[in-house]
């Protein structure tokens, strides 16, 4: 039995029950979940160990690599730049980054990049882990890459290339790296333990991630769900867009390597606590106590920016993930492939488990982080159990 630490406000006990059950039913090793409602923290739970094979206990301030949850944090940067009049979402990427117009990409818009419609989810020549983090090879490679579909006509998840597309755009517009921009304009004002480019002095707080196998489902819970054949085949086929997109860095980097943690990869390399991610999403939709966010009435997104973030830009068959996905401007939206709290929710999962999102109607910011990486990209059963518990708690409070 895992000793779950932390607190929940009255009415949110189902979230604590679901979190504890994840260790017994789903093979959780170390994790945390935090929920903000109306700017106040109502759930703050953690348990397990900082490594998947035991050892040091997970602490309240344990941070974790959150993989593609990073995309949701990074997407706020171009939206805030647009909000401040520094970036035109309907402008061409090549206006800010002239080299990008090569190989038929001269008509790619900034909104195409955010909505995974650029057509550059793969690289003909994958980058090595060292090239991926050097700040030069990635932008150069995506600028030279020929699209695999006509930009703007379809969508497909830019699993790795999103790092260099978004990072270089932000650098060209602001003169700052995206990690520095997030630190100075988001993390510091909000008091977030969140980094895109982990400082050396924070390494001791970070748990190690590793792959874990799901526990066998008890007979009473029915058969274990398996991916559809088309999805499974896409991941097995080395020539598929699916395999090639995730293999844009080859061989796969060691995500526990200090050099990787120190890099600024907005597609996958963010490090954060659950508290920081939940607080970030809460700040997108409303003011937070003790947060120095003077713009937009104490919140990060003005109403018009919030509307743009969660207005559907891409929907239907995803050419990389194969299943149907929905994207706003940089954010995954609620749907069968990525169930969130409700129709108005927006956020981002991380491959292997973690999830963070906001729901403006319910006035919540949610985050779950884990060190036990399981197969799957968008709907981890541990995260989904917690989301259902939040939904149950909210429904009970409103009854």
C-alpha positions in Angstrom: 0.0 0.0 0.0 1.2 3.5 -0.9 0.9 6.2 1.7 -0.8 9.1 -0.1 0.3 12.5 1.2 -1.4 15.9 0.9 -4.8 17.4 1.3 -8.2 17.7 -0.5 -10.9 20.2 0.2 -14.3 19.0 1.3 -16.2 17.4 -1.6 -13.0 16.4 -3.5 -12.4 13.1 -1.7 -13.1 11.1 -4.9 -9.9 12.5 -6.3 -7.9 11.2 -3.4 -9.6 7.8 -3.7 -8.8 7.6 -7.4 -5.2 8.7 -6.9 -4.7 6.0 -4.3 -6.4 3.4 -6.4 -4.0 4.2 -9.3 -1.1 2.6 -7.3 -3.1 -0.6 -6.7 -4.9 -0.9 -10.0 -2.7 0.7 -12.6 0.8 0.1 -11.4 1.6 3.7 -10.5 5.1 4.2 -9.0 5.4 7.9 -8.2 3.0 10.7 -9.0 1.3 13.9 -8.0 -2.1 15.6 -8.8 -3.1 19.2 -8.1 -6.4 20.9 -8.8 -7.2 24.6 -8.6 -10.8 25.9 -8.6 -11.6 29.5 -8.9 -8.0 30.4 -8.2 -7.7 28.4 -5.0 -6.0 25.0 -4.6 -8.5 22.3 -3.6 -6.4 19.2 -4.3 -2.7 18.7 -3.6 -1.7 15.0 -3.4 1.5 13.0 -4.0 2.8 9.5 -3.3 5.2 6.8 -4.3 8.8 7.2 -5.0 11.0 9.5 -7.2 12.3 6.5 -9.1 10.2 3.7 -10.5 12.3 1.1 -8.8 11.8 2.5 -5.3 14.2 4.6 -3.1 13.6 8.2 -2.1 9.9 9.1 -1.5 8.2 11.5 -3.8 7.9 14.8 -2.0 5.5 17.7 -2.3 8.1 19.7 -4.3 9.3 16.8 -6.6 9.5 17.9 -10.2 9.2 15.7 -13.2 9.9 15.6 -17.0 6.4 16.0 -18.4 7.1 15.3 -22.1 4.4 16.7 -24.4 2.6 18.5 -21.5 5.3 21.0 -22.3 3.6 21.8 -25.6 0.7 23.4 -23.7 3.0 25.7 -21.7 5.0 26.6 -24.8 1.8 27.4 -26.8 1.0 30.2 -24.4 4.1 32.1 -25.6 3.0 32.9 -29.2 -0.6 33.5 -28.0 0.7 36.0 -25.4 2.9 37.6 -28.0 -0.1 38.0 -30.2 -2.1 39.4 -27.3 0.7 42.0 -26.8 0.7 42.9 -30.5 4.1 41.4 -31.3 3.1 38.4 -33.4 0.4 38.0 -36.1 -1.2 34.6 -35.9 -2.4 35.0 -39.5 1.0 36.1 -40.7 3.4 33.9 -42.6 6.1 32.1 -40.5 8.6 33.3 -43.1 7.9 36.9 -42.3 9.6 36.3 -39.0 11.9 33.5 -40.1 12.9 34.0 -43.8 14.8 30.7 -44.2 11.6 28.8 -43.3 10.0 29.5 -46.7 12.3 26.9 -48.4 10.9 23.7 -50.0 7.3 24.9 -50.5 6.6 26.3 -47.1 6.3 30.0 -48.1 2.6 30.0 -47.3 2.7 28.4 -43.9 0.9 30.6 -41.3 1.7 30.9 -37.6 -1.6 29.4 -36.8 -0.8 26.4 -39.0 2.3 25.8 -36.9 0.3 25.9 -33.6 -2.5 23.6 -35.0 -0.1 20.9 -36.3 -1.0 21.8 -39.9 2.5 22.7 -41.1 3.1 19.4 -42.8 6.6 18.9 -41.2 6.1 16.3 -38.5 9.1 14.3 -39.8 12.7 14.9 -40.8 14.2 13.1 -43.8 17.4 12.9 -41.9 16.7 12.5 -38.1 18.8 14.4 -35.6 21.0 12.8 -33.1 20.3 13.6 -29.4 23.3 16.0 -29.4 22.0 17.8 -32.5 18.5 18.0 -31.1 19.6 20.2 -28.2 22.3 22.3 -29.8 19.9 25.1 -30.8 21.1 25.2 -34.4 20.6 21.8 -36.1 16.8 21.6 -35.3 15.8 24.9 -36.7 18.0 24.4 -39.7 16.5 21.0 -40.4 12.8 22.0 -40.2 13.5 25.1 -42.3 15.0 22.9 -45.1 12.4 20.0 -44.7 9.9 19.6 -47.5 6.3 19.2 -46.2 4.8 15.7 -46.4 1.4 17.3 -47.2 0.4 20.7 -48.5 0.5 23.0 -45.4 -2.9 24.1 -44.1 -4.8 21.3 -45.8 -4.6 18.6 -43.1 -3.2 18.0 -39.6 -0.9 15.6 -38.0 0.8 15.6 -34.6 4.3 17.3 -34.8 5.6 15.2 -31.9 9.2 16.3 -32.0 9.6 18.9 -34.7 7.2 21.2 -32.7 10.3 22.0 -30.6 12.3 23.6 -33.3 9.3 25.1 -35.2 8.0 27.0 -32.1 11.3 27.6 -30.4 12.9 29.3 -33.4 9.8 31.3 -34.2 9.8 32.7 -30.6 13.5 33.5 -30.8 13.1 35.4 -34.1 10.2 37.4 -32.8 11.6 38.2 -29.3 15.3 37.8 -29.4 15.0 35.5 -26.4 15.0 31.7 -26.3 11.6 30.3 -25.5 12.8 28.8 -22.2 14.1 32.3 -21.1 10.8 33.9 -22.2 8.8 31.4 -20.1 11.0 31.9 -17.1 10.8 35.7 -17.2 7.2 36.2 -18.3 5.3 33.3 -16.9 7.2 31.1 -14.3 8.7 34.0 -12.3 5.6 36.2 -12.0 3.4 33.2 -11.1 5.9 31.6 -8.8 6.0 28.4 -10.7 8.5 25.5 -10.3 8.5 25.0 -14.0 11.4 25.1 -16.4 12.2 24.7 -20.1 15.9 24.4 -19.5 16.4 23.0 -16.0 18.9 24.9 -13.9 21.7 22.8 -12.5 20.8 23.7 -8.9 17.3 22.2 -9.4 18.4 18.7 -10.6 18.1 17.1 -7.2 14.4 17.7 -7.1 13.7 15.9 -10.4 12.4 12.3 -10.3 13.7 9.8 -12.9 11.3 8.5 -15.5 11.2 5.0 -16.8 8.8 2.7 -18.7 6.4 0.6 -16.6 4.1 -2.1 -17.6 0.4 -2.0 -16.9 -0.9 -4.4 -14.3 -3.1 -7.2 -15.6 -6.8 -6.1 -15.4 -8.9 -8.1 -12.8 -11.5 -10.3 -14.4 -14.2 -8.1 -13.0 -13.0 -5.2 -14.9 -13.2 -7.0 -18.2 -10.5 -7.5 -20.9 -7.6 -5.2 -21.2 -8.1 -2.7 -24.0 -5.7 -2.9 -26.9 -4.9 -0.4 -29.7 -6.9 -0.7 -32.9 -5.0 -2.7 -35.5 -4.5 0.4 -37.7 -2.9 2.3 -34.8 -0.7 -0.6 -33.8 0.4 -1.2 -37.4 1.3 2.5 -37.8 3.6 2.3 -34.8 5.3 -0.8 -36.0 5.8 0.4 -39.6 9.2 2.2 -39.8 8.1 4.1 -42.9 4.9 5.4 -41.4 4.5 9.1 -40.5 3.8 7.9 -37.0 7.1 6.1 -36.5 9.0 8.8 -38.4 7.5 11.6 -36.3 8.5 10.2 -33.0 11.9 9.2 -34.5 12.8 12.7 -35.5 15.5 12.3 -32.8 17.3 9.0 -33.4 18.3 7.3 -31.2 15.8 8.3 -28.6 17.4 10.6 -26.1 17.9 9.7 -22.5 15.3 11.9 -20.8 17.1 11.6 -17.4 20.4 13.0 -18.9 21.3 16.4 -17.3 22.1 17.7 -20.8 18.6 16.8 -22.0 17.0 18.4 -18.9 19.0 21.6 -19.5 18.0 21.8 -23.1 15.0 23.9 -24.3 12.8 21.5 -26.2 9.2 22.9 -26.1 7.8 19.7 -27.6 8.9 17.4 -24.9 11.5 18.6 -22.5 9.7 20.6 -19.8 10.3 19.9 -16.1 7.6 20.9 -13.6 5.7 20.0 -10.5 2.0 19.2 -10.7 1.4 22.3 -8.6 3.2 24.5 -11.1 1.2 23.1 -14.1 -2.2 23.3 -12.4 -1.4 26.9 -11.3 -0.3 27.8 -14.8 -3.6 26.6 -16.3 -5.6 28.3 -13.6 -3.8 31.5 -14.4 -4.6 31.2 -18.1 -8.3 31.5 -17.3 -8.5 33.7 -14.1 -6.5 35.6 -11.5 -4.5 33.9 -8.8 -3.9 35.1 -5.3 -0.3 36.3 -4.8 0.5 36.2 -8.5 2.2 39.3 -10.0 0.1 39.2 -13.3 -0.8 42.8 -13.9 -1.9 42.3 -17.6 -5.4 41.3 -18.5 -6.9 41.9 -15.1 -4.6 39.5 -13.2 -4.9 36.6 -15.6 -2.6 35.5 -18.5 -5.1 35.2 -21.3 -7.4 38.0 -22.2 -10.9 36.8 -23.1 -10.2 37.0 -26.8 -7.0 35.0 -26.4 -8.7 32.4 -24.4 -11.3 32.0 -27.1 -8.6 31.6 -29.8 -6.7 29.0 -27.7 -9.7 26.7 -27.5 -11.4 27.3 -30.9 -11.1 24.3 -33.0 -8.5 24.6 -35.8 -7.9 21.0 -36.6 -10.2 18.0 -36.2 -10.6 14.5 -37.7 -8.1 11.9 -38.7 -4.6 12.8 -37.5 -2.0 11.8 -40.1 0.5 11.0 -37.4 -1.5 9.6 -34.5 -4.0 7.9 -36.9 -6.9 8.4 -34.5 -9.2 11.5 -34.7 -7.8 14.4 -32.8 -8.9 18.0 -32.1 -6.6 21.0 -31.7 -7.0 24.6 -31.0 -4.1 27.0 -31.2 -1.4 24.8 -29.6 -3.8 23.0 -27.3 -5.5 19.6 -27.5 -9.3 19.9 -27.1 -11.7 17.6 -25.4 -12.7 14.6 -27.5 -12.6 10.8 -27.7 -8.9 10.7 -28.3 -8.1 13.0 -25.4 -11.0 13.2 -22.9 -10.7 16.2 -20.6 -13.3 17.5 -18.1 -15.8 18.8 -20.7 -16.4 20.4 -24.1 -14.7 23.7 -23.2 -11.6 22.1 -21.7 -8.2 22.7 -23.3 -4.7 21.5 -22.4 -2.2 18.8 -23.4 -1.3 15.2 -22.4 2.3 13.9 -22.4 3.1 10.6 -24.0 3.3 8.0 -21.3 0.9 9.5 -18.7 1.1 13.1 -17.6 -1.8 15.5 -18.3 -2.6 19.2 -17.6 -5.5 21.3 -18.7 -8.0 24.1 -17.9 -11.7 24.2 -18.0 -13.0 27.8 -18.0 -16.6 26.8 -17.4 -15.8 24.8 -14.4 -13.1 27.4 -13.4 -10.4 24.8 -12.8 -6.8 24.1 -13.6 -5.7 20.5 -13.4 -2.4 18.7 -13.5 -1.2 15.1 -13.0 2.5 14.1 -13.4 4.0 10.7 -13.1 7.4 9.0 -13.4 6.0 5.7 -14.7 5.8 5.9 -18.5 3.2 3.7 -20.1 2.4 3.1 -23.7 -0.1 5.5 -25.2 -0.1 9.2 -26.1 -3.4 10.9 -25.3 -5.6 9.0 -22.8 -3.6 7.3 -20.0 -6.0 5.3 -17.7 -4.4 6.8 -14.5 -5.0 10.3 -15.7 -8.5 9.5 -16.9 -9.4 7.9 -13.5 -8.5 11.3 -11.9 -10.4 13.3 -14.5 -13.5 11.2 -13.9 -13.1 11.7 -10.1 -12.9 15.5 -10.6 -16.0 15.3 -12.7 -17.8 13.3 -10.0 -16.7 15.8 -7.4 -17.9 18.8 -9.4 -21.2 17.2 -10.1 -21.8 16.4 -6.4 -21.0 19.9 -5.4 -23.4 21.4 -7.9 -26.2 18.9 -7.1 
